[in-house]
Amino acid sequence: GARSSGNRIVADGPPRPARAATIRLPLDRAPGHVLAEALGALTDLPSFDTSAMDGWAVAGPGPWAFEAGAGLLAGRGPAAALPDGTAVRIATGARVPPETTAVIRSEHAHVDEARGLLHARRSVATGQDIRPRGQECRSGEQLVPAGTVVTPAVLGLAAAAGYDALPVVPRPRVDILVLGDELLNAGLPHDGLIRDALGPMLGPWLRALGAEVSGACRLGDDAGALRDALASSDADLIVTTGGTAAGPVDHVHPVLDALGAELLVDGVAVRPGHPMLLARLSPDGPYLVGLPGNPLAAVSGLLTLAEPLLAGIAGRPAQDPYRALVHAEVHGHPHDTRLVPVVHRPGRAGGRDHVAPLRYNGPAMLRGIAAADGLAVVPPGGVRSGTEVEILDLPWAPATPWTEGCFT
């Protein structure tokens, strides 16, 4: 995370907004949301003694008499108590009859059909292969804390514990405004025009951070259109691209000033990305993250301003900072922190895991970040090979562990 401290980025994150009201969503709509409340078990799990294996439920010492053709299946009601010296076939998940001593797996049993007797091929321990009631949890026990992202596994646990709907925090709503008359939506660059790289990238990136994102709106370099778009937005967060510096068509600062917005972060001592900004349009209005127009500089703003802000709105836990060993000398900026794309590498021959810096890390380049799984936070002046640096993770891992382009 990042915030402005003087003019330097630090790791505490921008001001975290109050969490939104709780909503309840059916299970099929809850994945990806954040739990607004801790989930307590609504029942014991399992809610009755069940067989962990296909086999035989037995009572007392063996051998055990059994009735041919009789058996217990999952989903059936309770069975009668099992008398000592008897056995009954049982399926995985079926209710274990009262007075059962153990379950003997089918492969560990010898069936004497002629005499109607069951023998165990191995010693039998009391309770073996029985999942007792409440083994996983007791009714009322906390299963998952508030702030947990609803993953498929969390969803399955909630269903097993008896939930039909989950209390979650609404996803933050984000509007994307793409600024710049020089941007093309399609085709090859020509006549001083360039392709818009940020418009296609920001929507999927912000969705990966848990946001509901409207389609990118392209405004060009029109101060009036920008003001109208900001004034009419009902999003939780507005993300703009470009226009954050002080050039002749950089309208973000003047428009924010005209709207009476509060600037919370107005530039940071970070390269790339120093013109990024964070503002709030009004005490009750949306936040605005102004990303620089250069693509890698915009990525810096996404990770250090937009990500922690969205985490605060959605109730997600902030990214845990951690440090990693960097292989290769990494040049730094004379005065500012530098963010450099890196890829994680496993140690070889007993060596430590580490990160390798990637080439193509200029502010207008995306080739490095496309191969990366994180950004290294390099202090002013740079670091030598073998130094530990803080890592900002990307919200996904690369599909291919690319190596081309690494410094050696």
N, C-alpha and C positions, 0 to 999 in steps of 0.2 A: 504494500500500500504506500501511499505518499500523501504528504500535505505540505503546505508552505510554511517554512520556519525561517523568517527573514526572507531570503531568496534561495533557500536550499530545500531540496526534497529530503524528507526523512521517512522512517518506516512506520509511523503510527497511523497513516491513512487520513483521508480528508474527514471533515466533520461527519459523523454517522447520524443520519436522520432517524427520527422515531419510527419504529416498526409499524407497518400498516395493520389495519384491523384484521381479525381472523375471519376466514371463510371456511366452509365445509364443502369438500368436493368428494363425489363418489370415487371409488378406488380407481376406476379406469381413467379418470382425469387428474389424479393426484401426482403421478410421476413427474419428477423435476421440480416440484414445489418444495418449500421448506416447512417442516412441522412447526406450527405455532405453539403447540403444547406437547408435553411429554405424553407418550402413549403408555398407558397402563393395561396390563392384561385383563380382559373382560371375563376370562375363564382360566381354569387350570389347563396347562398344556403338558402332556395330553390330558384330556378331561376325564379319562378313565384308563385303567391298566390295559395296555395293548400289547400284542405280540410284535416283536421286532423282526421276526423271521417266519417264513413258511415252515411248518413242522408239526410238532405235537405238544399240546399242553398236558402236563403230567402232574399228578398229586401223590405225595409220599414217595417211598422208595420203590424201585422197580424189581422185577419186570412189571409192566402195567397191562391190564386187560383193556381192550378197546372194542367198540361196536363197529362192525364193518359198515361203511357207507355214511357214517355220521361225521360231521365236520362243522367248524365255525368259520364264517366268512366276515370280511369287513363290512361295516354298515348295518349289521344286524343288531337286534336288541340284546339285553343281557342274557347270558346262559345260566342254567342251574349250576349250583355248586358242584365241584368235581370231587367225588369220593376218593379216599386214599386207595392207592393201588390201581387207579384207572387213568386212561389217557383218551384224548380226543384230538383229531386232526384240527389244525388251526392255520389260518392264512395271515400273512403280514397285515397289520392294522386292525385285525379283529379284536373284539373285547375278550380279555382273558377271564375265564370263569372264576368265581370265588374259590378259595382254597387251593388254587394252582400253586405248585411248588416252583416250576420252571417251564421253559419251552425248550424242547430238543429240536434242533434243526433237522430237516428231512435227511440231509446227507450224513448226519451223525446218529441216525436211528436204524435199527434192524427190525423189520416187521415179519413176524411169524404168522402168516395168514391162517395156516392150518389150526394153530392153537389159539389164535386171537390174542397174541401177546406181543408187546413192544419191548425191545431191549435197546439200551443205550450203548453206542460204540465207544463213548468217552464218559469220563466222570461228569456227574451232573451237580452244578452248584445252585443253591437256592437263589431264585430270582434271575437266573441267566436268560438272556434274550427276551426279557419283559421290560417294556417301557412303563414304569410306574406312573400313576397319576401325578401330575405336577412336577415331573422330572425336569422339564424345561423352564417352567415358571409357575407361580401360584397366582391366583386371581388377585388383581390389584397391584402386582409387582410391576415396577417400571421396566419397560422393554427398550424404549428408544427415547433419548432426551429431546427436548425442544431444540430447534435449530438444526436438526438432522435433515439432509436432503432425502426426499422420497425416491429411493432407488428401486429397481425391481425386487431386490431381496427384502427391503423394508416393506414394500407392498405385500409380498407374500407373507411375511411375519404378521403384519396387521390383519390380513385376511384370516390367518390361522387363529389369531387371538380374538376373532369375532367382530372385527370392524367392517362396516359397510361404507363408511365415509370417513375422511380424515380432516382434522383441523389444520389448515395450512395458511401461510401468508400469501396474499395475492402476488403474482409475479409483477415486478416493476414494468410499467409501460414506457417505452422509449420511442421518441421521434428522431429521425436522422435527417439533417439538412445538409446537403452537399453544395458548397459554394465554389464559384470559380467559372468565369466565362471561357476559360481555356480547355475545358474538359469535354471529351467525347464519350458518348455512351456506347459506341460500337465502331468497328473498323480500325484501321491502322492510323497511327499519328500522322498528321500532315499539316503543313502551312502554320506551324507554331502551335497547333492543338495537340493535346496529349490525351491518352485514355484515362478515364476515371478508375483508379484502382481501389479507392476507399469505399465508394458506394456499394459495389458488390461484396466487399469484405466485411463491412461493419455489421450488417444484419446477422449473418451467421455467427460472427464472433460474439455479439451481444446476446444472441439466443443461447450460445454455449455458456454464458454467464448467468443464465436463468431469467432473461428478460423477455417480455412480449414486445415485439418490434414491428412497427409499421414500415411500409416500403420507403426506401430512401426518396426524399423530395429534393429535386435539383433546382436551386434558386439562382444560379449564376452569381454575378457580382452586383446584386440589386439590394441596396440598403432598405428600401421600402418594403420589398417582398420579405426580407429577413425580419424586419420589425413586425410585420403582420403575422408571419408564421410563429414567431415567439409569443406574441400577445394572444394568439388564438389557441395555442397548444394546451391540451388537458393531460399531457403525459406527466409521468413522475420525473423523467429525465429527458432533456433534449441534448443530442450530440451533434455538433457542427464540425465541418471539415474545412480547414483553410480560413483565411481572413482574420487570424488572431494576432498578426504582427502589426506594424504601423505603416504599411504601404498605402499608396493612393486608393486602392480598392479593397483595403482590409477594413470591413465595416463592423466587425463583431464588437469591438470596444465602444465605438460611438453609439451603436444601437443599444447596447446594454446600459450605457450611461443615460440615454434618452428614456429608457424604460424604468429607470430608478433601481436597477438590479444591484445586488450586493456582491462585490467581487471577493471571493474567499481565497482563491489562489490566482495570482496574476503573474504568471511566468515562474519558472523554476530553474535552478542551477544544474540542469541536466542536459546532456547531449546524447542522441538527438532528442528534441522535444521541448526545448526551453520556452517557446512561446505558448505552451498549453495553458489553459485557464479553467477555473471552476467558479461558477457564480450561482446565485439564487435570484430568480426574477422577482420574487416577492416573498414575504414571510410564509405565505401559504401556497406559493406558486412552485413551479417545477425548478429543479436544478438544471444547470447547463454546463456541459463539459465541452470546451472549445479545443478541438484537436488541430494541430498544425496540418498544413496541406501535404507535406512530405510524408510518404507512407510509413517509413520506419519511425519517424518522429510521432506520427499518429498512434502507432502501436505502443510507444512509450506512454502516451497519455491514456490509452485504454487500460494498460496494466496498473498504472500508478494513481490514476484519478477515477476512471469509470468503474473498474472492477471493485475496489473497496467501497465506493459509493453505492453500487448496486447491491453489494453484500449487506450493507447496512439497511437499505430499504427492504430487502427480501428476508432479512433475518438470518442470512447465511453466516457461518463462522468465517472470520477473516483468514486469508491465506497465512499459514504458519511460515514465518521467515526461517530460512536455513542457509547454511554455508556449505560450499563444496570446493574441493581442490581444483585449481585450474592448471591445465598443462599448456605451456607456451606463455611467453611474455605477452602481456596485453597493454598496448599503449593507451594512455589516458589523456584527457583534456588537461591543459595546464591548471585550470581553476575549478572546473565543474565535474560533477559525477558523470560517468559515461555508462550507458547501457549497451551491452554487446551481446548479440545472439550467440548462444552456445548449445551444444548437444551433449547429453550425458553419455559417458563411455564406461564400460566395466573395466576394472583393473585386470591386468594380465600378469601371469607368473607371480601371483601373490601380491601384486601392487594394489593400491587403493583405487576405488572408483573415483572418477574425476569428470570434469567438463572440459570440452575442447571449444575454443572460440572459432567462429566461422567467418569466412571472408564475405565480401559484399555486405558490409554493415554501414554504409553511408546513409544519411538521413532520407534520401530519395529512393533507396533500394529495398526490395522485398525478397530478393533471392536468398539472402542469409536467413531471414526469419522464417521463410518457407521450409527450410531444412532444420530449424531449431526446435527445441522443446523447452527453452527458457531463455531469460536474459540475465547476464551477469552484471552485478552492480559494481562498477570499477571506480575506485576513488580517484580524485585528482592526482595526476602524475603517473597513473597506471600501476600495474603489479607485475612482479616477476613470476616465472613459472614455478609452481609449487606453492603458491599463495592460496589461502582460502578466501573466497569472495561470497557475498550474499547472492542468492539466486531467486529470481521471480519466475515462477512456473507459468507456462502457457496452459490454457484450459484444455489441452489435448496433447497427445504424443504424436510424433510424425509417423505416417504410415510406413515409411521405409527408413531404416537407419542409414541415411546418406553419410558418406564420408568425403566425397569430393568437395573441395573448398575449405577444408579444415586447415588451420595453420599447423605446421609441424615443427 
